[in-house]
Amino acid sequence: MTKQEFDRRDFLKSAVIGGAAAAGGTAAVVPTQTAQAQQPAAATAAPEAAGYEFFNLEEAGFVEALVDHMVPADEVSPRGTDLGVNIYIDRALAGAWGKGERLYMQGPWKQGAPSQGYQLPLTPAQLYRAGIEATNAHCRKTYGKPFDRIEEAQREEVLVGLSTGKIKFDNGLAVRVFWGTLYQTVVEGIYSDPIYGGNRNKAGWAIIGFPGVIAVHRDHVEKFRGKPFPNKPVSIADMS
C-alpha cells in the first residue's frame, strides 16, 4: 500500500490497542462479543460457503469491498473476506446487537456529546444500512459508481473522508458515528472468536499472537511473559 493509503500494519496494531478511538472521539456502537488469539500466519483454507442473513446484494458488495480494502491479503494474513470479516458483520447486524435489544430506543433524540454514548433513533442495523446507502450515494455523485465499483484510490478517498468527517451525507446521517461503528465491527471481525463468523482459521489471532480462550492458558501467563506463546490457540468451538 502507498503512504496515502491506510497503512495495514498500523491499522491492525491500533485496532487491538484502541479500535473505538479511531472513530475520532465519536461514540461507536460496540457489539458485545470480541476476542483475540494466535496461530502461524500460513495460507488459510478456502472460505466456507455462507449466505448473508442481513445484507442485500448491494450492501454485501459494499461490505466485501470495504473489508478487502481495509484488510488486503499479504504475508501477514488473508484478505478481509477470506478472514470472514464480512460474515461476522452480517451476523452481528442480523442478531440481537443489530436489532438494538440492549439499547434504550424511546427518546428523546437530542445531539449528545461523545461521552454520552449512542444518541441516534436507529438500531445498529438501521445505522449500518443507512450509512451504506448514503456512502454509495456519495460515490455515485462523486465518481459515477457505487463504492464497490470505484477504483482503489477512490475507495481510499472515501474512507479517509468518512474517518475525518469531511464527507457529509445528504440524508443528514451522522458520518462519524457511522464510521465509528463500521470501523469497530471490522476490527471485531478480525479478532473475535471464529464461532461468530470472522477470524476464520484463527488467522486474525496469528497477527497479534493471542492464544485464544484465555482461561485455558491462565497458568502460563507468568511463564511466557514477554515470550512467544508456543501452543496452538484454543477457540470456543475447540472447548465443546
Secondary structure, 3 states (H helix, E strand, C coil): CCCCCCCHHHHHHHHHHHHHHHHCCCCCCCCCCCCCECCCCCCCCCCCCCCCCCCCHHHHHHHHHHHHHHCCCCCCCCCHHHHCHHHHHHHHHHCCCCCCCCCCCCCCCCCCCHHHCCCCCCCHHHHHHHHHHHHHHHHHHHHCCCHHHCCHHHHHHHHHHHHHCCCCCCCCCCHHHHHHHHHHHHHHHHHCCHHHCCCHHHHHHHHHCCEECHHHHHHHCCCCCCCCCCCCCECHHHHC
